[in-house]
């Protein structure tokens, strides 16, 4: 979280990047599920 980047602190930064990637992926999955439900409902 400071200015310096040390190789020993790669775990928290990896977790932070994973959390930033996880939210859009979950939104995309929920979006796809909604589309699938809409297509099944209109059938």
Legacy VTK file of the C-alpha trace (Angstrom):
# vtk DataFile Version 3.0
C-alpha trace
ASCII
DATASET POLYDATA
POINTS 43 float
0.000 0.000 0.000
3.090 2.227 0.285
5.265 3.547 -2.529
7.881 0.783 -2.377
7.252 -2.591 -3.973
9.003 -5.531 -2.310
8.970 -9.115 -3.632
8.026 -10.383 -0.166
4.642 -8.621 -0.352
3.413 -10.288 -3.554
0.734 -12.297 -1.733
-1.480 -9.354 -0.666
-1.136 -7.654 -4.049
-2.041 -10.918 -5.811
-5.093 -11.257 -3.577
-6.034 -7.647 -4.319
-5.737 -8.217 -8.077
-7.732 -11.444 -7.728
-10.507 -9.594 -5.874
-10.568 -6.904 -8.573
-10.908 -9.608 -11.242
-13.397 -11.677 -9.258
-16.106 -8.996 -9.071
-16.489 -8.436 -12.856
-16.413 -12.218 -13.403
-19.207 -12.743 -10.887
-21.221 -9.949 -12.499
-20.696 -11.518 -15.920
-21.811 -14.931 -14.635
-24.923 -13.435 -13.036
-25.625 -11.536 -16.270
-25.353 -14.730 -18.322
-27.642 -16.559 -15.889
-30.245 -13.794 -16.214
-30.100 -14.001 -20.011
-30.495 -17.776 -19.842
-33.498 -17.446 -17.512
-35.069 -14.864 -19.831
-34.641 -17.150 -22.839
-36.110 -20.087 -20.909
-38.999 -17.949 -19.703
-39.925 -16.686 -23.180
-39.933 -20.184 -24.634
LINES 1 44
43 0 1 2 3 4 5 6 7 8 9 10 11 12 13 14 15 16 17 18 19 20 21 22 23 24 25 26 27 28 29 30 31 32 33 34 35 36 37 38 39 40 41 42
